């Protein structure tokens, strides 16, 4: 169940945010954003004045925004992977080789890599900060 205080807080944020966008639409003399953000500005004001009446609208708004957030998150992660990670991996393979050997070396007895720095004391791990 949604609390009236939570709906009012959301109304304050919507009132301020869409009020600023509404003012920008009036200032720039753009009719479509002015009407759209004006309506959302009034809905935000309604959330402040009548939270109990507009609770179903608030809950629907939250459900729709959650679905939009899931879609945008998936798109952004896919873009980050294919536009950032993949080119770096290709460049690493082209210019720097592979980070791990992919074929076993029968001449090696172990793949262990010796440390060049000294081992750290147990106290460093117990008292970290």
C-alpha positions in Angstrom: 0.0 0.0 0.0 1.3 3.4 -0.9 1.7 6.0 1.8 0.3 9.5 1.3 3.6 11.0 2.4 5.3 9.1 -0.4 2.8 10.4 -3.0 3.2 14.0 -1.7 7.0 13.7 -2.0 6.7 12.5 -5.6 4.2 15.3 -6.2 6.7 17.9 -5.0 9.4 16.5 -7.3 7.0 16.4 -10.3 5.6 19.8 -9.5 9.1 21.4 -9.4 10.6 19.4 -12.4 7.6 19.8 -14.7 7.0 23.4 -13.6 10.5 24.2 -14.8 10.0 22.5 -18.1 6.6 24.2 -18.4 8.2 27.6 -17.8 10.9 26.8 -20.4 8.2 25.9 -22.9 6.3 29.2 -22.3 9.6 31.1 -22.5 10.6 29.4 -25.8 7.0 29.7 -27.1 6.8 26.0 -28.0 3.1 24.9 -27.8 3.4 21.1 -27.5 5.9 21.0 -24.6 4.0 23.8 -22.9 0.7 21.9 -22.9 2.3 18.5 -22.1 4.5 19.9 -19.2 1.7 22.1 -18.1 -0.6 19.1 -17.7 2.1 17.2 -15.8 2.8 20.2 -13.7 -0.9 20.3 -12.7 -0.9 16.5 -12.0 2.2 17.1 -9.7 0.2 19.8 -7.9 -2.7 17.3 -7.6 -0.4 14.8 -6.0 0.5 17.3 -3.4 -3.1 18.4 -2.7 -5.0 15.1 -3.1 -2.6 12.2 -2.5 -5.3 9.7 -1.5 -7.4 10.4 -4.6 -4.4 10.2 -7.0 -2.8 7.1 -5.4 -3.9 4.8 -8.3 -2.4 7.2 -10.8 0.8 7.3 -8.8 1.1 3.5 -8.7 0.4 3.3 -12.4 3.1 5.9 -13.1 5.6 4.0 -11.0 4.8 0.7 -12.8 5.2 2.3 -16.2 8.4 4.1 -15.3 9.9 0.9 -13.8 9.2 -0.9 -17.2 10.8 2.0 -19.1 13.8 1.8 -16.7 14.3 -1.9 -17.4 14.2 -1.3 -21.2 16.6 1.7 -21.0 19.0 -0.3 -18.7 19.1 -3.2 -21.2 19.7 -0.8 -24.1 22.5 1.1 -22.3 24.2 -2.1 -21.1 24.1 -3.5 -24.7 25.5 -0.3 -26.1 28.2 -0.2 -23.5 29.2 -3.7 -24.3 29.2 -3.5 -28.0 30.5 0.1 -28.4 33.1 0.1 -25.6 34.1 -3.4 -24.5 34.1 -5.1 -27.9 36.4 -2.6 -29.7 38.8 -2.7 -26.7 38.8 -6.5 -26.8 39.5 -6.5 -30.5 42.3 -4.0 -30.1 43.8 -6.1 -27.3 43.7 -9.2 -29.5 45.2 -7.3 -32.5 47.9 -5.4 -30.8 48.6 -7.1 -27.5 47.8 -10.7 -27.8 45.6 -12.8 -25.6 45.6 -12.2 -21.8 45.6 -16.0 -21.1 47.0 -18.8 -23.1 44.3 -20.7 -25.0 46.4 -23.7 -26.0 48.1 -25.9 -23.3 51.9 -25.8 -23.3 53.1 -29.4 -22.8 56.6 -28.2 -21.8 55.4 -26.3 -18.7 55.0 -28.2 -15.4 52.8 -25.4 -13.9 51.1 -22.2 -15.0 51.8 -20.6 -11.7 53.2 -17.0 -12.0 55.7 -16.0 -9.3 55.1 -12.8 -7.4 57.5 -10.0 -7.8 56.3 -8.0 -4.7 56.7 -9.3 -1.2 53.9 -11.1 0.5 51.7 -9.0 2.8 51.3 -9.5 6.5 48.2 -10.9 8.1 47.6 -7.6 10.1 47.1 -5.7 6.9 44.1 -7.8 6.1 42.7 -7.7 9.6 42.9 -3.9 10.1 42.0 -2.5 6.7 41.5 1.2 7.4 
